[in-house]
Amino acid sequence: MLEDLKGNVWQANLELVLKGLVALTFGNVSGFDRASGLVAIKPSGIAYDALKARDIVLIDLEGKVVEGKLRPSSDAPTHLALYKAFPEIRGISHGHSPAATAFAQAAAEIPCYGTTHADHFNGAVPVTRFLTKKEVSADYEAKTGAVIIERFESGNINPLELPAVLVAGHGPFTWGLSPGSAVRNAVILETVAHMAIQTRLIRKDARVLPGYIREKHHRRKHGPDAYYGQGKEK
């Protein structure tokens, strides 16, 4: 099963490139096997066109390398913090896609202007606060995970209803029930971020989608009363 996990994480990392979400070696995807307590993650700084399934590194929840000769992604501590805090998730994606990163650099959430957004994110995509100088100077990546968790806890946000966040001044993280679904959410995030920018260009004072429409669209695709498609979405 761990070989399957490594293969899925490898494929998900390549999908970041295919979907135009990363440049050079930016970005990473991980997957978590909760039965073994091990995380599979992209190695640090390896070009995507050179990446092989055998290069994917296995680490435990404390960050110790269990299998692999390469160093895991420098963002691994952020991934580990999220897996510990959000017990339902099984995959995490991080990148610097232009539209979503623009919102992160502006330290601005992505408002829910329409039903495309509502279908996937039940509300504005949240943005964290900036890390403090002290947080940056020690365990920076772990503290990045901590400010994400802080934002979700302080806002009482369900990470399954809003599987995305913008780290102020940095970029987006998305997650899901698998590495593949984490990347899929990254694709959707970039799409709705671009739509939000275009919406503001057309009308600076554009209204957010009324809550009753947002809830209707989200619930018809997610939750016990979902009726969109042919079965439960993963």
C-alpha positions as a Markdown table, in Angstrom:
| # | Residue | x | y | z |
|---|---|---|---|---|
| 1 | Met | 0.0 | 0.0 | 0.0 |
| 2 | Leu | 2.9 | 2.4 | 0.7 |
| 3 | Glu | 4.2 | 1.8 | -2.9 |
| 4 | Asp | 0.7 | 2.7 | -4.1 |
| 5 | Leu | 0.8 | 5.9 | -2.0 |
| 6 | Lys | 4.2 | 6.9 | -3.4 |
| 7 | Gly | 2.9 | 6.3 | -6.9 |
| 8 | Asn | -0.2 | 8.4 | -6.2 |
| 9 | Val | 1.9 | 11.2 | -4.7 |
| 10 | Trp | 4.3 | 11.1 | -7.7 |
| 11 | Gln | 1.4 | 11.3 | -10.2 |
| 12 | Ala | -0.2 | 14.1 | -8.2 |
| 13 | Asn | 3.1 | 16.1 | -8.2 |
| 14 | Leu | 3.3 | 15.7 | -12.0 |
| 15 | Glu | -0.3 | 16.9 | -12.2 |
| 16 | Leu | 0.7 | 20.2 | -10.8 |
| 17 | Val | 2.9 | 20.7 | -13.9 |
| 18 | Leu | 0.3 | 19.5 | -16.3 |
| 19 | Lys | -2.3 | 21.9 | -14.9 |
| 20 | Gly | 0.0 | 24.8 | -15.0 |
| 21 | Leu | 0.1 | 25.4 | -11.3 |
| 22 | Val | 3.9 | 25.4 | -10.8 |
| 23 | Ala | 7.1 | 26.6 | -12.4 |
| 24 | Leu | 10.6 | 25.2 | -12.1 |
| 25 | Thr | 10.7 | 23.2 | -8.8 |
| 26 | Phe | 8.1 | 25.3 | -6.9 |
| 27 | Gly | 5.4 | 23.4 | -5.1 |
| 28 | Asn | 4.8 | 20.0 | -3.6 |
| 29 | Val | 2.2 | 17.3 | -3.0 |
| 30 | Ser | 2.1 | 14.8 | -0.1 |
| 31 | Gly | -0.2 | 11.9 | 0.9 |
| 32 | Phe | -0.8 | 10.4 | 4.3 |
| 33 | Asp | -1.4 | 6.8 | 5.1 |
| 34 | Arg | -3.1 | 6.9 | 8.5 |
| 35 | Ala | -2.8 | 3.2 | 9.0 |
| 36 | Ser | 1.0 | 3.3 | 9.1 |
| 37 | Gly | 1.3 | 6.9 | 10.2 |
| 38 | Leu | 3.6 | 7.7 | 7.3 |
| 39 | Val | 3.6 | 10.6 | 4.8 |
| 40 | Ala | 4.8 | 10.4 | 1.3 |
| 41 | Ile | 6.1 | 13.7 | -0.1 |
| 42 | Lys | 8.1 | 15.2 | -2.9 |
| 43 | Pro | 11.8 | 15.6 | -2.3 |
| 44 | Ser | 13.2 | 19.1 | -2.0 |
| 45 | Gly | 14.3 | 20.9 | -5.1 |
| 46 | Ile | 14.0 | 18.1 | -7.6 |
| 47 | Ala | 12.9 | 19.1 | -11.1 |
| 48 | Tyr | 9.5 | 17.7 | -12.1 |
| 49 | Asp | 10.8 | 16.3 | -15.4 |
| 50 | Ala | 13.4 | 14.3 | -13.5 |
| 51 | Leu | 11.1 | 13.1 | -10.7 |
| 52 | Lys | 10.4 | 9.4 | -10.4 |
| 53 | Ala | 8.1 | 7.5 | -8.1 |
| 54 | Arg | 11.1 | 5.9 | -6.4 |
| 55 | Asp | 12.2 | 9.5 | -5.4 |
| 56 | Ile | 9.2 | 10.1 | -3.3 |
| 57 | Val | 10.3 | 10.2 | 0.4 |
| 58 | Leu | 8.5 | 8.5 | 3.3 |
| 59 | Ile | 8.5 | 10.3 | 6.6 |
| 60 | Asp | 6.8 | 9.8 | 9.9 |
| 61 | Leu | 4.7 | 12.5 | 11.7 |
| 62 | Glu | 7.7 | 13.8 | 13.5 |
| 63 | Gly | 9.5 | 14.4 | 10.1 |
| 64 | Lys | 12.0 | 11.5 | 10.4 |
| 65 | Val | 12.9 | 9.9 | 7.0 |
| 66 | Val | 11.7 | 6.3 | 7.0 |
| 67 | Glu | 12.4 | 5.5 | 3.4 |
| 68 | Gly | 14.3 | 7.4 | 0.7 |
| 69 | Lys | 17.8 | 8.8 | 0.0 |
| 70 | Leu | 16.7 | 12.4 | -0.8 |
| 71 | Arg | 15.7 | 15.2 | 1.6 |
| 72 | Pro | 11.9 | 15.7 | 1.9 |
| 73 | Ser | 10.4 | 19.0 | 0.8 |
| 74 | Ser | 11.3 | 21.9 | 3.0 |
| 75 | Asp | 7.5 | 22.4 | 3.4 |
| 76 | Ala | 7.2 | 19.0 | 5.1 |
| 77 | Pro | 6.7 | 20.5 | 8.6 |
| 78 | Thr | 3.7 | 22.5 | 7.3 |
| 79 | His | 2.1 | 19.3 | 5.8 |
| 80 | Leu | 2.7 | 17.4 | 9.0 |
| 81 | Ala | 1.1 | 20.1 | 11.1 |
| 82 | Leu | -2.0 | 20.0 | 8.9 |
| 83 | Tyr | -2.3 | 16.2 | 9.0 |
| 84 | Lys | -2.2 | 16.3 | 12.8 |
| 85 | Ala | -4.7 | 19.1 | 13.1 |
| 86 | Phe | -7.2 | 18.0 | 10.3 |
| 87 | Pro | -7.7 | 14.2 | 10.9 |
| 88 | Glu | -9.9 | 13.6 | 7.8 |
| 89 | Ile | -7.5 | 14.8 | 5.2 |
| 90 | Arg | -5.2 | 12.4 | 3.2 |
| 91 | Gly | -3.5 | 14.7 | 0.8 |
| 92 | Ile | -2.0 | 18.2 | 0.7 |
| 93 | Ser | -0.9 | 20.4 | -2.2 |
| 94 | His | 1.2 | 23.6 | -2.1 |
| 95 | Gly | 2.2 | 25.8 | -5.0 |
| 96 | His | 2.5 | 29.4 | -6.1 |
| 97 | Ser | -0.1 | 29.6 | -8.9 |
| 98 | Pro | -0.4 | 33.2 | -10.0 |
| 99 | Ala | -3.9 | 34.3 | -9.2 |
| 100 | Ala | -4.2 | 32.5 | -5.8 |
| 101 | Thr | -0.7 | 33.7 | -4.9 |
| 102 | Ala | -1.7 | 37.3 | -5.9 |
| 103 | Phe | -4.4 | 37.2 | -3.2 |
| 104 | Ala | -2.0 | 35.7 | -0.7 |
| 105 | Gln | 0.5 | 38.5 | -1.4 |
| 106 | Ala | -2.2 | 41.0 | -0.9 |
| 107 | Ala | -3.1 | 39.3 | 2.4 |
| 108 | Ala | -6.7 | 39.2 | 1.1 |
| 109 | Glu | -9.2 | 36.4 | 1.2 |
| 110 | Ile | -10.9 | 35.3 | -2.0 |
| 111 | Pro | -14.6 | 36.3 | -1.7 |
| 112 | Cys | -17.3 | 33.9 | -2.9 |
| 113 | Tyr | -18.7 | 35.9 | -5.8 |
| 114 | Gly | -20.5 | 33.1 | -7.6 |
| 115 | Thr | -21.7 | 29.5 | -7.7 |
| 116 | Thr | -18.5 | 28.1 | -9.3 |
| 117 | His | -16.8 | 29.1 | -6.1 |
| 118 | Ala | -19.6 | 27.9 | -3.9 |
| 119 | Asp | -19.7 | 24.5 | -5.5 |
| 120 | His | -16.3 | 23.8 | -4.0 |
| 121 | Phe | -15.6 | 26.3 | -1.2 |
| 122 | Asn | -18.4 | 27.1 | 1.2 |
| 123 | Gly | -17.4 | 30.7 | 1.8 |
| 124 | Ala | -14.5 | 33.0 | 1.2 |
| 125 | Val | -11.2 | 31.3 | 1.0 |
| 126 | Pro | -9.4 | 32.4 | 4.2 |
| 127 | Val | -6.1 | 34.1 | 4.5 |
| 128 | Thr | -3.8 | 33.8 | 7.5 |
| 129 | Arg | -2.0 | 36.6 | 9.3 |
| 130 | Phe | 1.6 | 37.3 | 8.6 |
| 131 | Leu | 4.1 | 35.3 | 10.6 |
| 132 | Thr | 6.0 | 37.3 | 13.3 |
| 133 | Lys | 9.7 | 37.8 | 13.1 |
| 134 | Lys | 10.1 | 35.3 | 16.0 |
| 135 | Glu | 8.0 | 32.7 | 14.2 |
| 136 | Val | 10.1 | 33.1 | 11.0 |
| 137 | Ser | 13.4 | 32.8 | 12.8 |
| 138 | Ala | 12.6 | 29.4 | 14.4 |
| 139 | Asp | 10.8 | 26.4 | 12.9 |
| 140 | Tyr | 9.4 | 28.6 | 10.1 |
| 141 | Glu | 7.7 | 25.9 | 8.1 |
| 142 | Ala | 6.1 | 24.4 | 11.3 |
| 143 | Lys | 4.9 | 27.9 | 12.3 |
| 144 | Thr | 3.4 | 28.3 | 8.8 |
| 145 | Gly | 1.3 | 25.2 | 9.6 |
| 146 | Ala | 0.5 | 26.7 | 13.0 |
| 147 | Val | -0.9 | 30.0 | 11.5 |
| 148 | Ile | -3.1 | 28.0 | 9.1 |
| 149 | Ile | -4.5 | 26.0 | 12.0 |
| 150 | Glu | -4.9 | 29.2 | 14.0 |
| 151 | Arg | -7.0 | 30.7 | 11.2 |
| 152 | Phe | -9.3 | 27.8 | 10.9 |
| 153 | Glu | -9.8 | 27.4 | 14.7 |
| 154 | Ser | -10.4 | 31.2 | 15.3 |
| 155 | Gly | -12.8 | 31.3 | 12.4 |
| 156 | Asn | -14.5 | 28.0 | 13.3 |
| 157 | Ile | -13.9 | 26.9 | 9.7 |
| 158 | Asn | -14.5 | 23.3 | 8.6 |
| 159 | Pro | -11.5 | 22.2 | 6.6 |
| 160 | Leu | -13.6 | 19.8 | 4.6 |
| 161 | Glu | -16.0 | 22.5 | 3.5 |
| 162 | Leu | -13.2 | 24.9 | 2.8 |
| 163 | Pro | -10.2 | 22.8 | 1.7 |
| 164 | Ala | -7.9 | 25.7 | 0.9 |
| 165 | Val | -6.1 | 28.6 | 2.6 |
| 166 | Leu | -3.8 | 31.5 | 1.6 |
| 167 | Val | -0.8 | 32.1 | 3.7 |
| 168 | Ala | -0.2 | 35.8 | 3.8 |
| 169 | Gly | 2.7 | 36.9 | 1.6 |
| 170 | His | 3.4 | 33.3 | 0.6 |
| 171 | Gly | 0.9 | 31.3 | -1.3 |
| 172 | Pro | -1.9 | 28.7 | -1.3 |
| 173 | Phe | -2.3 | 25.3 | 0.4 |
| 174 | Thr | -5.1 | 22.9 | -0.5 |
| 175 | Trp | -6.0 | 19.5 | 0.8 |
| 176 | Gly | -8.4 | 16.6 | 0.2 |
| 177 | Leu | -9.2 | 13.0 | 0.8 |
| 178 | Ser | -6.3 | 12.0 | -1.4 |
| 179 | Pro | -3.3 | 13.5 | -3.1 |
| 180 | Gly | -5.2 | 13.7 | -6.3 |
| 181 | Ser | -8.1 | 15.6 | -4.8 |
| 182 | Ala | -5.7 | 18.0 | -3.1 |
| 183 | Val | -4.4 | 18.9 | -6.6 |
| 184 | Arg | -7.9 | 19.1 | -8.0 |
| 185 | Asn | -8.8 | 21.6 | -5.3 |
| 186 | Ala | -5.6 | 23.6 | -6.2 |
| 187 | Val | -6.9 | 23.7 | -9.8 |
| 188 | Ile | -10.3 | 24.9 | -8.6 |
| 189 | Leu | -8.7 | 27.5 | -6.3 |
| 190 | Glu | -6.7 | 29.0 | -9.1 |
| 191 | Thr | -9.7 | 29.1 | -11.3 |
| 192 | Val | -11.9 | 30.9 | -8.8 |
| 193 | Ala | -9.1 | 33.3 | -7.8 |
| 194 | His | -8.7 | 34.3 | -11.5 |
| 195 | Met | -12.5 | 34.8 | -11.7 |
| 196 | Ala | -12.5 | 36.9 | -8.6 |
| 197 | Ile | -9.8 | 39.2 | -10.1 |
| 198 | Gln | -11.8 | 39.5 | -13.3 |
| 199 | Thr | -15.0 | 40.2 | -11.4 |
| 200 | Arg | -13.3 | 43.1 | -9.5 |
| 201 | Leu | -12.0 | 44.5 | -12.8 |
| 202 | Ile | -15.5 | 44.6 | -14.1 |
| 203 | Arg | -17.1 | 46.0 | -10.9 |
| 204 | Lys | -15.0 | 47.0 | -7.9 |
| 205 | Asp | -18.0 | 46.9 | -5.6 |
| 206 | Ala | -19.3 | 43.5 | -6.8 |
| 207 | Arg | -21.6 | 41.8 | -4.2 |
| 208 | Val | -20.6 | 38.4 | -2.8 |
| 209 | Leu | -23.0 | 35.6 | -3.5 |
| 210 | Pro | -26.0 | 35.6 | -1.1 |
| 211 | Gly | -25.5 | 33.0 | 1.6 |
| 212 | Tyr | -28.7 | 31.0 | 0.7 |
| 213 | Ile | -27.4 | 30.5 | -2.9 |
| 214 | Arg | -23.9 | 29.6 | -1.7 |
| 215 | Glu | -25.3 | 27.0 | 0.7 |
| 216 | Lys | -27.6 | 25.5 | -1.9 |
| 217 | His | -24.8 | 25.0 | -4.4 |
| 218 | His | -22.4 | 23.7 | -1.9 |
| 219 | Arg | -24.9 | 21.2 | -0.3 |
| 220 | Arg | -26.1 | 19.9 | -3.6 |
| 221 | Lys | -22.5 | 18.6 | -4.2 |
| 222 | His | -21.4 | 17.8 | -0.7 |
| 223 | Gly | -22.9 | 16.3 | 2.4 |
| 224 | Pro | -25.7 | 13.9 | 3.1 |
| 225 | Asp | -28.2 | 15.6 | 0.9 |
| 226 | Ala | -25.9 | 15.9 | -2.2 |
| 227 | Tyr | -27.6 | 15.1 | -5.5 |
| 228 | Tyr | -25.2 | 16.4 | -8.1 |
| 229 | Gly | -23.5 | 13.8 | -10.3 |
| 230 | Gln | -23.6 | 10.0 | -10.1 |
| 231 | Gly | -22.3 | 9.4 | -6.6 |
| 232 | Lys | -20.4 | 10.8 | -3.7 |
| 233 | Glu | -17.5 | 13.0 | -4.8 |
| 234 | Lys | -14.0 | 12.2 | -3.5 |
